[in-house]
Amino acid sequence: MQYDLDIKSKYAQIFKTIRKILLSYPQIKEFKNAKQTSYGDAYGVVVMMRSKKEYLVVAFGRGHKLQEKFPQLQGSGKIVRHLYFKESDSVDEARLREMIEESFILGLEADEIKRLRAIRSGRG
């Protein structure tokens, strides 16, 4: 499991700090698999974490929609955007919480739009 590697990596303190922040939200559940540790709510993945040799990567599942408000997110893929951490003191808890909470809103909005479209098309 990637979780077991992360918790023992040289970035373990950063991983634990961010994990504690994520799990402080009652709606977030933790999912461990071979490639990453994911944190999601009822509307999908909020954050995925994985330690690499040179940093801990924190990937936001709705990052493409967060990037305008949070330009420090990196990446140009279709959906996910990343933060990279090397030092535990580089974790800005207040900013990270803003990003997580904005992710909650984006997930809720996407679900509501899907529900309204289903109603409009007669499937809801």
KALINLIN-V266659 format. One record per residue. N is the residue number from 1. RES is the residue in one letter. PSI is psi in radians with two decimals (* if undefined). OMEGA is omega as a letter, one per 20 degrees, with the letter a starting at -180 (none if undefined). BURIAL is 1 if it has 16 or more other C-alpha atoms within 10 Angstrom, else 0. Layout:
n = (N N)
res = (RES RES)
psi = (PSI PSI)
omega = (OMEGA OMEGA)
burial = (BURIAL BURIAL)
This chain:
n = (1 2 3 4 5 6 7 8 9 10 11 12 13 14 15 16 17 18 19 20 21 22 23 24 25 26 27 28 29 30 31 32 33 34 35 36 37 38 39 40 41 42 43 44 45 46 47 48 49 50 51 52 53 54 55 56 57 58 59 60 61 62 63 64 65 66 67 68 69 70 71 72 73 74 75 76 77 78 79 80 81 82 83 84 85 86 87 88 89 90 91 92 93 94 95 96 97 98 99 100 101 102 103 104 105 106 107 108 109 110 111 112 113 114 115 116 117 118 119 120 121 122 123 124)
res = (M Q Y D L D I K S K Y A Q I F K T I R K I L L S Y P Q I K E F K N A K Q T S Y G D A Y G V V V M M R S K K E Y L V V A F G R G H K L Q E K F P Q L Q G S G K I V R H L Y F K E S D S V D E A R L R E M I E E S F I L G L E A D E I K R L R A I R S G R G)
psi = (2.42 -0.62 -0.80 -0.63 -0.75 -0.72 -0.29 -0.03 3.00 -0.17 0.33 -0.70 -0.71 -0.81 -0.85 -0.69 -0.84 -0.68 -0.77 -0.73 -0.86 -0.81 -0.09 -0.24 2.10 -0.43 -0.17 2.33 2.61 2.39 2.15 2.31 -3.05 -0.47 -0.41 2.94 2.19 2.68 2.13 2.92 -2.92 -0.28 0.07 -2.94 2.30 -0.92 2.55 2.44 2.58 2.32 2.46 3.13 -0.69 -0.09 2.99 2.22 2.30 1.99 2.29 2.16 -0.45 0.55 -0.63 -0.54 -0.34 -0.42 -0.59 -0.76 -0.49 1.39 -0.19 -0.23 2.41 2.69 2.75 0.27 3.13 -0.61 -0.92 2.52 2.70 2.69 2.55 2.30 2.36 -0.47 2.43 -0.50 -0.03 -0.04 1.98 1.69 -0.76 -0.77 -0.72 -0.73 -0.69 -0.76 -0.75 -0.83 -0.62 -0.61 -0.69 -0.81 -0.77 -0.69 -0.75 -0.77 -0.79 -0.73 -0.73 -0.71 -0.76 -0.75 -0.78 -0.67 -0.66 -0.72 -0.80 -0.60 0.04 0.19 0.03 *)
omega = (r r a r a a r a r r a a r r a r a r r r a a r r a a a r a r a r a a a r a r a r a a r a r a r r r r r a a a r r r a r a r a a r r a r a a a r r a r a r a a a r a r r a r a a r r r r a a a r r r a r a r r r a a r r r a r r r r a a r r r a a r r a none)
burial = (0 0 1 0 1 1 1 0 1 1 1 1 1 1 1 0 0 1 1 0 0 1 0 0 0 0 0 1 0 0 0 0 0 0 0 1 1 1 1 1 1 0 0 1 1 1 1 1 1 1 1 0 0 0 1 1 1 1 1 1 1 1 1 1 1 1 1 0 0 0 0 0 1 1 0 0 0 0 0 1 1 1 1 1 1 0 0 0 0 0 1 0 0 0 0 1 0 0 1 1 0 1 1 1 0 1 1 1 0 0 0 0 0 0 0 0 0 0 0 0 0 0 0 0)
